[in-house]
């Protein structure tokens, strides 16, 4: 089943391609890979949330992924606390 892309999807794709080109030509452009990747990520996320027709979908998926990442961070903090307690 084909899926039609909207204007925001095309702009997100363009931002991704430009960011990837900046990463590829890092030495010639004298721009750090991390800088290019962060700017690309901010641009893509900004375009994702600029589309107000997907507001409910964006919020549901954002909350889901924040919950998953939070579980990992809390687990790692607990593990690090145990390791530091045993090490001390």
Helices and strands as residue ranges (DSSP letters): H 7-24, H 26-29, H 33-50, G 52-54, H 55-87
